[in-house]
Amino acid sequence: MPYILGTAGHVDHGKTALVKRLTGIETSHLPEEKKRGMTIELGFASLEDPVHGTVGIVDVPGHERFIRNMVAGTWGLDAALLIVAADDGWMQMSSDHLRVLKAMKIDSILLVITKSDLAEKDMLELLIEDANAQCEKIIGRKLPAVAVSSLTGSGIEELKAEITKLLSSSKKQSPPTPFLYVDRVFVLKGIGTTVTGTLRGKGLHTGYSLQIYPLNEECRIKSIQNHHKDVEKIDPGTRTALNLKLGEKTNLERGMLLAEKDSNFVLSGKELLVRIDEVFTNKEGGFKNHAEIEIALGSAHAIGSIHLNQFDKSLGRLSLEGPVASAWNQRAVLIRHGGSEILASARVLASFPSYKRVQFKEAFEVYRDKELPSIHSYKFNIEGFVEDTKIKTQELTSDKNEVIEYGSWRFLKKRLEFWENKILKTAQESQAGFTLEEVDLPVPQRVKTTVLKKLCDEKKLEKEAHIYKLSGRTGEDISKNAKALLDAVFKAGFEGIEIDKIKLPQVRKEARDLIKLGKLICLENFLHYHTDFYKKAVNSLFAKYKTGDKISIADAREVTGLSRKYILPILNLLEKEGKLKRQDNDRIVL
């Protein structure tokens, strides 16, 4: 699998000259690249390694004004060469670039002392010792080192051998989707829009459709180029140029992200939840809450303000002027707005299109004082359930005791226990049981159904038709108030009662429960019949009239002996039950 190697170091310390000596490629001729259409040489070159094949090289700018570009060049690296010139020694940007490498979690780093022809051997040893002392302060360890001269070629072969070792020790990043930050965009007549970037995750091929984040618009790959060659497909870990088919109004810019459509791995929005891993600044004022700062991540950078959580100061809400796209847990650098000082390293944990207090409160609570194993874990903690069997339990939580499995479902234990207790309380309070619609939980219906089925399997609930009730509870287990209401309705006979005129506590609830139990019939509004009397009236009708017979209102009144006030609601109810069909003012028996 291909590798990407980058340079880092102070301005004028010989980074570009070293790349040219290693590869024979001059990395700074943008006009020529634009003329050629689909190349990837501006700041980029390639080295043939005896073990790892073609290695992409990214040459980053060293001037402090271009620190954002430096981050753009390092986000996709597998390893880096930290360049320090023999005639200058360690400089401020040497420290800053090493901090960026640390922030991007690039652990495979080789210290390279350039311009070795300008210093004696003893001086070179002192330079390496001094540089490694600085490395120990910043990353906690010394780096392997080699001294070279791009002018004379001294040490170049040794450097190549060390690069082979360096890449062998590299831990490659592997997102579960094609993942390419756009670092350059140009449009040529007859060719169209071409973008370049470092491809991570999965490979691509011509004809492949991608989504542009944060635009959320689709594009299709017309052609691919890698190191001057047209190719049909491209592997991850390579510098890539893509010629794209876009919508007419699509405004594709540097810093945007190409990935699979609707990828769960991609976060997009202008309100970010970030974890601050390390604060670098030690200037007066330090890292202030509510300060205006810039974030650099991938090839994007944006201006915003940081608002730290009051309980966990490593968490903050970063409110940006415009949306950005990133991977979950993607590493970023926070920079003082309007300057070049690196303030801190951070990671993006969640992203929202706009600020909603409840969302951030939930997100802060999930991440407070702990790390999550994956983006699936964040969603699992927020929603409390997952049905996707492809997601491993260890991706949901670091403590398997927090997960309860039921069939293809996995539930967050504390959420499931809360839902079950709420359902059982509803069952306890409902003498006649309850329906799925009466379960008051802020979850999709399929989740409610699954939890109810689990409770039934555990014999805590029973289900009859569409009614759930506590196991062992019979239709006779009704409250005193319900019994009093039922007695009153029975005594009323064919007159029925209007329950809103009955003075009993919670009379409407008791009526609903009796209806569920089949003991009471609601004719219309508040008019109720005892089931026995309703059945008598219905049976008298169907004793005389059979399937296909026509019944008029007058006929129904004559057969049942009921007034229009009662017979009309009974006929309407029989229509709803599918036993009668209206024909003008009459009914047909079905």
C-alpha positions as CSV (number, residue, x, y, z in Angstrom):
1,M,0.0,0.0,0.0
2,P,1.4,3.5,-0.9
3,Y,2.8,5.9,1.6
4,I,2.9,9.7,1.9
5,L,6.0,11.3,3.4
6,G,6.1,15.0,4.3
7,T,8.6,17.6,5.2
8,A,8.5,20.0,8.1
9,G,10.7,22.7,9.4
10,H,11.7,26.4,9.5
11,V,11.7,28.5,6.3
12,D,14.9,28.4,4.3
13,H,16.1,25.3,6.0
14,G,16.5,23.4,2.7
15,K,13.2,21.4,2.6
16,T,12.6,22.0,-1.1
17,A,16.2,21.5,-2.1
18,L,16.3,18.2,-0.2
19,V,13.2,17.0,-2.0
20,K,14.7,17.8,-5.3
21,R,17.9,16.0,-4.4
22,L,15.9,12.9,-3.3
23,T,13.5,12.9,-6.3
24,G,14.8,15.1,-9.0
25,I,11.5,17.0,-8.9
26,E,11.2,20.7,-8.4
27,T,8.1,21.2,-6.2
28,S,7.3,24.8,-7.0
29,H,6.2,25.4,-10.6
30,L,2.5,26.1,-10.4
31,P,2.2,27.8,-13.8
32,E,3.5,24.7,-15.5
33,E,1.1,22.4,-13.6
34,K,-1.9,24.5,-14.7
35,K,-0.8,24.4,-18.3
36,R,-0.5,20.6,-18.2
37,G,-4.0,20.2,-16.8
38,M,-3.9,17.1,-14.5
39,T,-0.7,16.9,-12.5
40,I,0.0,16.9,-8.8
41,E,3.6,18.4,-8.6
42,L,2.9,21.7,-6.9
43,G,4.4,21.0,-3.5
44,F,4.4,17.3,-4.3
45,A,6.9,14.8,-5.6
46,S,7.5,11.1,-5.6
47,L,10.3,8.9,-4.4
48,E,11.0,5.3,-5.5
49,D,11.6,3.2,-2.4
50,P,13.1,-0.3,-2.7
51,V,10.6,-1.7,-0.2
52,H,7.5,0.5,-0.3
53,G,7.5,1.3,-4.0
54,T,6.4,4.8,-5.1
55,V,6.2,7.1,-2.1
56,G,4.4,10.4,-2.3
57,I,6.3,13.4,-0.9
58,V,4.5,16.6,0.4
59,D,6.8,19.6,0.7
60,V,5.1,22.1,3.1
61,P,5.8,25.8,3.5
62,G,8.1,26.8,6.3
63,H,7.1,30.5,6.9
64,E,5.0,31.2,9.9
65,R,2.4,33.0,7.8
66,F,1.7,29.8,6.0
67,I,1.1,27.6,9.1
68,R,-2.5,26.9,7.9
69,N,-1.0,25.5,4.6
70,M,1.4,23.5,6.6
71,V,-1.5,21.8,8.5
72,A,-3.2,21.2,5.1
73,G,0.0,19.4,3.9
74,T,0.3,17.2,7.0
75,W,-3.2,15.9,7.7
76,G,-2.7,12.9,5.5
77,L,0.9,12.0,6.1
78,D,2.2,8.6,7.2
79,A,5.6,9.9,8.2
80,A,7.6,13.2,8.2
81,L,11.1,14.5,7.9
82,L,11.8,17.3,10.5
83,I,14.3,19.5,8.7
84,V,16.8,21.6,10.7
85,A,19.5,23.6,8.9
86,A,23.1,23.2,10.1
87,D,23.8,27.0,9.7
88,D,20.7,28.1,11.7
89,G,20.0,25.4,14.2
90,W,16.6,24.9,15.9
91,M,14.2,27.8,15.3
92,Q,10.7,28.8,16.4
93,M,9.0,27.2,13.4
94,S,10.9,24.0,14.1
95,S,9.0,23.8,17.3
96,D,5.7,24.9,15.8
97,H,5.9,22.3,13.0
98,L,6.8,19.5,15.4
99,R,3.8,20.5,17.5
100,V,1.6,20.3,14.3
101,L,3.0,16.8,13.6
102,K,2.2,15.9,17.2
103,A,-1.3,17.3,16.9
104,M,-1.9,15.3,13.7
105,K,-0.6,12.2,15.5
106,I,2.3,11.6,13.1
107,D,4.6,9.5,15.2
108,S,7.0,8.3,12.6
109,I,9.4,11.3,12.3
110,L,13.0,11.4,11.2
111,L,15.2,14.4,12.2
112,V,17.2,15.6,9.2
113,I,20.1,18.1,9.6
114,T,20.5,19.8,6.2
115,K,23.4,21.8,4.8
116,S,25.8,19.5,6.6
117,D,28.6,20.8,4.3
118,L,28.5,24.1,6.3
119,A,29.4,22.5,9.6
120,E,32.1,20.3,11.1
121,K,31.3,16.8,12.3
122,D,31.5,17.8,16.0
123,M,29.1,20.7,15.3
124,L,26.7,18.4,13.6
125,E,26.6,16.1,16.6
126,L,25.9,19.1,18.9
127,L,23.1,20.3,16.5
128,I,21.5,16.8,16.7
129,E,21.9,16.8,20.5
130,D,20.3,20.2,20.8
131,A,17.5,19.4,18.4
132,N,16.7,16.2,20.2
133,A,16.6,18.1,23.5
134,Q,13.9,20.3,21.9
135,C,12.1,17.2,20.7
136,E,12.0,15.7,24.1
137,K,10.4,18.8,25.5
138,I,7.7,18.7,22.8
139,I,7.0,15.1,22.1
140,G,8.7,13.4,25.1
141,R,11.3,11.5,23.1
142,K,14.4,11.8,20.9
143,L,14.2,11.2,17.2
144,P,16.5,9.1,14.9
145,A,18.7,11.6,13.0
146,V,20.8,11.9,9.9
147,A,22.9,14.7,8.5
148,V,22.8,15.5,4.7
149,S,23.9,18.0,2.2
150,S,21.6,18.6,-0.8
151,L,24.5,20.5,-2.4
152,T,27.2,17.7,-2.3
153,G,24.9,14.6,-1.9
154,S,26.6,13.7,1.4
155,G,24.3,11.5,3.6
156,I,21.5,11.1,0.9
157,E,21.9,7.3,0.6
158,E,21.8,7.0,4.3
159,L,18.7,9.2,4.4
160,K,17.0,7.0,1.9
161,A,17.7,3.9,4.0
162,E,16.3,5.7,7.1
163,I,13.2,6.6,5.1
164,T,12.6,3.0,4.3
165,K,12.8,2.1,8.1
166,L,10.7,5.1,8.9
167,L,7.8,4.1,6.6
168,S,8.0,0.5,7.9
169,S,7.3,1.8,11.4
170,S,4.4,4.0,10.3
171,K,0.9,3.3,11.5
172,K,-1.4,4.0,8.6
173,Q,-4.7,5.8,9.0
174,S,-7.7,4.0,7.6
175,P,-11.1,5.7,7.4
176,P,-14.0,3.3,6.4
177,T,-14.8,5.5,3.3
178,P,-12.9,7.1,0.4
179,F,-11.7,10.3,2.1
180,L,-10.0,13.1,0.2
181,Y,-9.6,16.7,1.3
182,V,-9.4,19.1,-1.7
183,D,-6.1,21.1,-1.5
184,R,-6.3,22.6,-5.0
185,V,-9.1,23.3,-7.5
186,F,-8.6,24.5,-11.1
187,V,-10.8,24.6,-14.2
188,L,-9.4,24.2,-17.7
189,K,-11.2,24.6,-21.0
190,G,-12.1,21.3,-22.5
191,I,-11.2,19.4,-19.3
192,G,-13.4,20.9,-16.6
193,T,-12.9,20.9,-12.9
194,T,-9.9,19.1,-11.5
195,V,-9.1,18.7,-7.8
196,T,-6.0,17.3,-6.1
197,G,-5.6,15.8,-2.6
198,T,-4.3,12.9,-0.6
199,L,-6.6,9.9,-0.8
200,R,-7.3,7.9,2.4
201,G,-9.6,5.1,3.4
202,K,-10.7,3.2,0.3
203,G,-9.7,3.3,-3.3
204,L,-11.5,5.1,-6.2
205,H,-12.1,4.3,-9.8
206,T,-13.5,6.3,-12.8
207,G,-17.2,6.5,-12.7
208,Y,-17.3,6.5,-8.9
209,S,-19.8,8.9,-7.3
210,L,-18.8,10.9,-4.3
211,Q,-20.5,13.5,-2.1
212,I,-19.0,16.9,-1.5
213,Y,-19.0,17.9,2.1
214,P,-20.2,20.3,3.6
215,L,-22.1,21.2,0.4
216,N,-23.9,17.8,0.4
217,E,-23.8,17.7,-3.4
218,E,-22.9,14.8,-5.5
219,C,-20.1,14.5,-8.1
220,R,-18.8,11.8,-10.4
221,I,-15.1,11.0,-11.3
222,K,-14.5,11.4,-15.0
223,S,-10.8,10.6,-15.0
224,I,-7.9,10.0,-12.5
225,Q,-4.2,10.9,-12.6
226,N,-1.4,9.8,-10.3
227,H,2.2,11.0,-10.8
228,H,1.7,12.2,-14.4
229,K,-0.1,9.0,-15.5
230,D,-3.8,8.5,-16.4
231,V,-5.2,5.5,-14.4
232,E,-8.6,3.8,-14.1
233,K,-8.4,3.3,-10.4
234,I,-6.3,4.7,-7.5
235,D,-5.4,3.2,-4.1
236,P,-5.6,4.9,-0.8
237,G,-2.4,6.5,0.5
238,T,-1.6,8.3,-2.8
239,R,-1.5,11.8,-4.1
240,T,-4.4,12.0,-6.5
241,A,-5.8,14.3,-9.2
242,L,-9.5,13.8,-10.0
243,N,-11.4,15.3,-13.0
244,L,-15.0,15.7,-11.8
245,K,-18.4,16.0,-13.3
246,L,-20.2,18.6,-11.1
247,G,-23.6,20.3,-11.0
248,E,-23.8,23.6,-12.9
249,K,-24.0,25.7,-9.7
250,T,-21.6,23.6,-7.6
251,N,-18.9,25.8,-6.1
252,L,-16.2,23.4,-5.1
253,E,-13.4,25.0,-3.0
254,R,-10.2,24.1,-1.2
255,G,-10.9,22.6,2.2
256,M,-14.0,20.7,1.1
257,L,-14.1,16.9,1.6
258,L,-14.9,14.2,-0.9
259,A,-16.3,11.0,0.6
260,E,-19.1,8.5,0.2
261,K,-22.7,9.7,0.2
262,D,-24.3,9.9,3.6
263,S,-21.3,8.5,5.3
264,N,-21.7,8.1,9.1
265,F,-18.0,8.6,9.4
266,V,-18.2,12.2,8.1
267,L,-19.2,15.2,10.3
268,S,-20.4,18.4,8.8
269,G,-21.6,21.7,10.3
270,K,-20.6,25.1,11.7
271,E,-21.1,24.2,15.4
272,L,-18.4,21.7,16.5
273,L,-17.8,19.9,19.8
274,V,-14.1,19.6,20.2
275,R,-11.7,17.9,22.6
276,I,-8.6,20.1,23.4
277,D,-5.8,17.6,23.9
278,E,-2.9,20.0,24.6
279,V,-2.5,23.7,25.0
280,F,0.7,24.9,23.5
281,T,0.7,28.7,24.1
282,N,2.3,30.0,27.2
283,K,1.9,33.7,26.4
284,E,0.2,36.1,28.7
285,G,-3.5,35.5,28.4
286,G,-3.0,32.0,27.3
287,F,-6.0,30.1,25.9
288,K,-9.0,32.3,26.8
289,N,-12.6,31.1,27.0
290,H,-15.0,32.7,24.5
291,A,-11.9,33.9,22.4
292,E,-12.0,34.3,18.7
293,I,-9.7,31.6,17.1
294,E,-9.1,29.7,13.9
295,I,-9.3,26.0,13.4
296,A,-7.2,24.2,10.8
297,L,-8.2,20.7,9.9
298,G,-7.5,18.7,6.7
299,S,-7.0,21.4,4.0
300,A,-9.7,23.6,5.5
301,H,-9.5,26.4,8.0
302,A,-12.3,28.5,9.5
303,I,-12.8,31.4,12.0
304,G,-14.9,31.0,15.1
305,S,-15.1,31.3,18.8
306,I,-14.4,28.7,21.5
307,H,-16.7,28.2,24.5
308,L,-15.3,25.8,27.1
309,N,-17.5,23.4,29.1
310,Q,-17.7,24.4,32.8
311,F,-17.3,20.9,34.1
312,D,-14.7,19.5,31.7
313,K,-12.4,22.2,30.4
314,S,-11.0,19.9,27.7
315,L,-14.3,20.0,26.0
316,G,-15.5,23.1,24.0
317,R,-18.1,24.3,21.6
318,L,-16.4,25.8,18.6
319,S,-18.9,28.2,16.8
320,L,-17.7,28.9,13.3
321,E,-18.6,31.5,10.7
322,G,-19.2,28.8,8.1
323,P,-19.5,25.0,8.0
324,V,-16.6,22.6,7.7
325,A,-16.4,18.8,7.1
326,S,-14.2,16.3,9.0
327,A,-14.0,12.8,10.1
328,W,-15.2,11.8,13.6
329,N,-12.3,12.3,16.1
330,Q,-10.3,14.0,13.4
331,R,-7.3,15.9,14.6
332,A,-7.0,19.7,14.2
333,V,-4.9,22.7,15.2
334,L,-6.3,25.8,16.9
335,I,-4.6,29.0,15.9
336,R,-4.8,32.5,17.3
337,H,-7.0,34.5,15.0
338,G,-5.2,37.0,12.7
339,G,-1.8,35.5,13.6
340,S,0.3,32.4,13.3
341,E,0.6,31.2,16.9
342,I,-0.4,27.6,17.5
343,L,-2.7,27.6,20.6
344,A,-3.6,24.0,21.0
345,S,-4.2,20.6,19.4
346,A,-7.8,19.4,19.3
347,R,-10.1,16.7,17.9
348,V,-13.6,17.0,16.4
349,L,-16.1,14.8,18.3
350,A,-19.5,16.0,17.0
351,S,-20.8,18.5,14.5
352,F,-24.2,20.3,14.1
353,P,-25.6,22.7,11.4
354,S,-26.7,25.2,14.1
355,Y,-26.5,25.7,17.8
356,K,-29.1,24.0,19.9
357,R,-28.6,24.0,23.6
358,V,-30.2,20.6,24.2
359,Q,-28.0,18.9,21.6
360,F,-24.8,20.3,23.1
361,K,-25.9,19.5,26.6
362,E,-26.3,15.8,25.6
363,A,-23.0,15.8,23.7
364,F,-21.1,17.3,26.6
365,E,-22.6,14.8,29.0
366,V,-21.7,11.8,26.7
367,Y,-18.0,13.0,26.4
368,R,-17.5,14.4,29.8
369,D,-14.3,13.0,31.4
370,K,-14.2,10.0,29.0
371,E,-13.2,8.9,25.5
372,L,-15.5,6.9,23.2
373,P,-14.2,4.0,21.0
374,S,-16.0,5.1,17.8
375,I,-18.5,7.4,16.2
376,H,-21.1,4.5,16.7
377,S,-20.5,4.8,20.4
378,Y,-21.5,8.5,20.4
379,K,-24.8,7.7,18.6
380,F,-25.3,4.7,20.9
381,N,-24.9,6.9,24.0
382,I,-27.3,9.6,22.6
383,E,-30.0,7.2,21.3
384,G,-29.6,4.3,23.6
385,F,-29.9,1.6,21.0
386,V,-28.4,0.1,17.8
387,E,-29.7,-2.6,15.5
388,D,-26.8,-2.9,13.1
389,T,-25.2,-6.3,13.7
390,K,-22.1,-5.2,11.7
391,I,-21.1,-2.9,14.5
392,K,-19.1,-4.7,17.1
393,T,-19.9,-4.3,20.8
394,Q,-16.4,-2.9,21.5
395,E,-17.2,-0.1,19.0
396,L,-20.1,0.9,21.2
397,T,-18.5,1.0,24.6
398,S,-15.2,0.1,26.4
399,D,-17.3,-1.7,29.1
400,K,-19.4,-4.6,27.8
401,N,-21.4,-4.5,31.0
402,E,-23.0,-1.3,29.8
403,V,-24.6,-3.1,26.9
404,I,-27.7,-5.4,27.0
405,E,-28.3,-7.6,23.9
406,Y,-31.7,-8.7,22.8
407,G,-31.9,-10.5,19.4
408,S,-30.3,-8.3,16.8
409,W,-30.6,-5.3,19.1
410,R,-28.1,-3.8,21.6
411,F,-29.2,-1.4,24.2
412,L,-27.4,1.0,26.6
413,K,-28.2,-0.6,29.9
414,K,-29.1,2.6,31.8
415,R,-31.4,3.8,29.0
416,L,-33.1,0.4,28.6
417,E,-33.7,0.1,32.4
418,F,-35.2,3.6,32.4
419,W,-37.5,2.7,29.4
420,E,-38.6,-0.6,31.0
421,N,-39.3,1.0,34.4
422,K,-41.4,3.7,32.7
423,I,-43.4,1.1,30.7
424,L,-44.0,-1.1,33.8
425,K,-45.2,1.9,35.7
426,T,-47.7,2.6,32.9
427,A,-48.8,-1.0,33.1
428,Q,-49.1,-0.8,36.9
429,E,-51.3,2.3,36.7
430,S,-53.5,1.0,33.8
431,Q,-56.0,-1.6,35.1
432,A,-57.1,-2.6,31.6
433,G,-53.6,-2.4,30.0
434,F,-52.3,0.0,27.4
435,T,-51.5,0.2,23.7
436,L,-48.3,0.8,21.9
437,E,-49.4,4.3,21.1
438,E,-49.8,5.1,24.9
439,V,-46.2,4.3,25.6
440,D,-44.6,7.7,26.2
441,L,-41.0,7.3,25.2
442,P,-38.9,9.5,22.8
443,V,-37.8,6.7,20.6
444,P,-39.0,5.3,17.2
445,Q,-42.0,2.9,17.2
446,R,-39.9,-0.1,16.3
447,V,-37.8,0.4,19.5
448,K,-40.9,0.6,21.6
449,T,-42.2,-2.6,20.0
450,T,-38.9,-4.4,20.7
451,V,-38.7,-3.3,24.4
452,L,-42.4,-4.4,24.9
453,K,-41.6,-7.8,23.3
454,K,-38.6,-8.2,25.5
455,L,-40.8,-7.5,28.6
456,C,-43.3,-10.0,27.3
457,D,-40.6,-12.7,26.8
458,E,-39.5,-12.1,30.3
459,K,-43.1,-12.6,31.5
460,K,-43.3,-9.1,33.0
461,L,-46.0,-8.2,30.5
462,E,-48.7,-10.0,28.6
463,K,-50.2,-9.1,25.2
464,E,-53.8,-9.8,24.2
465,A,-54.5,-8.5,20.6
466,H,-53.1,-5.0,20.7
467,I,-53.3,-4.5,24.5
468,Y,-50.3,-4.9,26.9
469,K,-50.8,-5.5,30.6
470,L,-49.0,-6.8,33.6
471,S,-48.5,-10.5,33.7
472,G,-51.2,-12.3,35.8
473,R,-53.6,-9.3,35.7
474,T,-57.1,-10.3,34.6
475,G,-60.0,-8.3,33.3
476,E,-61.6,-8.5,36.8
477,D,-58.7,-6.7,38.4
478,I,-60.3,-3.2,38.1
479,S,-60.4,-0.4,40.6
480,K,-63.2,0.6,42.9
481,N,-64.0,3.6,40.7
482,A,-64.1,1.5,37.6
483,K,-66.5,-0.9,39.3
484,A,-68.7,1.9,40.4
485,L,-68.8,3.3,36.8
486,L,-69.6,-0.1,35.3
487,D,-72.4,-0.6,37.8
488,A,-73.9,2.8,37.0
489,V,-73.8,2.1,33.2
490,F,-75.4,-1.3,33.7
491,K,-78.2,0.2,35.8
492,A,-78.8,2.8,33.0
493,G,-79.5,0.0,30.6
494,F,-80.5,1.1,27.1
495,E,-80.5,4.7,28.2
496,G,-76.7,4.5,28.7
497,I,-74.8,7.3,30.5
498,E,-72.8,10.4,29.6
499,I,-69.6,9.8,31.6
500,D,-68.8,13.5,31.9
501,K,-71.9,13.8,34.1
502,I,-70.7,11.0,36.5
503,K,-68.9,12.4,39.5
504,L,-66.1,9.9,40.0
505,P,-62.3,10.5,40.2
506,Q,-60.5,10.1,36.9
507,V,-63.8,8.9,35.3
508,R,-62.5,9.3,31.7
509,K,-59.5,7.2,32.4
510,E,-61.6,4.6,34.1
511,A,-63.9,4.6,31.0
512,R,-61.0,4.1,28.6
513,D,-59.8,1.1,30.7
514,L,-63.2,-0.5,30.7
515,I,-63.5,0.0,26.9
516,K,-60.1,-1.8,26.5
517,L,-61.4,-4.6,28.7
518,G,-64.5,-4.9,26.5
519,K,-66.9,-4.1,29.3
520,L,-67.9,-0.7,28.0
521,I,-68.9,0.7,24.6
522,C,-68.5,4.3,23.6
523,L,-71.3,5.1,21.2
524,E,-70.3,8.7,20.5
525,N,-68.6,11.5,22.4
526,F,-69.3,10.8,26.1
527,L,-72.3,8.5,25.6
528,H,-71.5,5.0,26.8
529,Y,-73.3,1.6,26.9
530,H,-72.6,-1.4,29.0
531,T,-71.4,-4.1,26.6
532,D,-74.2,-6.4,27.5
533,F,-76.9,-3.9,26.4
534,Y,-75.0,-3.0,23.2
535,K,-74.8,-6.7,22.3
536,K,-78.6,-7.1,23.0
537,A,-79.4,-4.2,20.6
538,V,-77.1,-5.5,17.9
539,N,-78.3,-9.1,18.2
540,S,-81.9,-8.0,17.9
541,L,-81.0,-6.3,14.6
542,F,-79.1,-9.2,13.1
543,A,-81.8,-11.7,14.2
544,K,-84.1,-10.1,11.7
545,Y,-81.8,-8.8,9.0
546,K,-79.3,-11.0,7.2
547,T,-76.5,-10.4,4.7
548,G,-77.6,-8.1,1.8
549,D,-80.7,-6.9,3.6
550,K,-81.5,-3.1,3.7
551,I,-82.1,-1.5,7.1
552,S,-83.6,2.0,7.4
553,I,-83.3,4.1,10.6
554,A,-87.1,3.6,11.2
555,D,-86.6,-0.2,10.8
556,A,-83.8,-0.2,13.3
557,R,-85.8,1.8,15.8
558,E,-88.8,-0.5,15.5
559,V,-86.7,-3.7,16.0
560,T,-84.6,-2.4,18.9
561,G,-87.2,-0.1,20.5
562,L,-84.5,2.6,20.8
563,S,-84.9,6.2,20.0
564,R,-83.0,8.0,17.2
565,K,-80.6,9.4,19.9
566,Y,-79.3,5.8,20.5
567,I,-79.9,3.9,17.3
568,L,-77.9,6.3,15.0
569,P,-74.7,6.0,17.1
570,I,-75.2,2.2,17.1
571,L,-75.6,2.1,13.3
572,N,-72.5,4.3,12.9
573,L,-70.4,2.1,15.1
574,L,-71.5,-1.0,13.2
575,E,-70.3,0.8,10.0
576,K,-66.9,1.3,11.6
577,E,-66.8,-2.3,12.6
578,G,-67.5,-3.3,9.0
579,K,-70.8,-5.0,9.7
580,L,-73.0,-2.5,7.8
581,K,-72.5,-0.3,4.7
582,R,-74.3,3.0,4.2
583,Q,-76.4,3.4,1.1
584,D,-78.0,6.9,1.0
585,N,-80.0,7.0,4.3
586,D,-80.1,3.3,4.7
587,R,-77.6,0.6,5.7
588,I,-76.8,-2.7,4.0
589,V,-75.9,-5.8,6.1
590,L,-72.5,-7.1,5.1
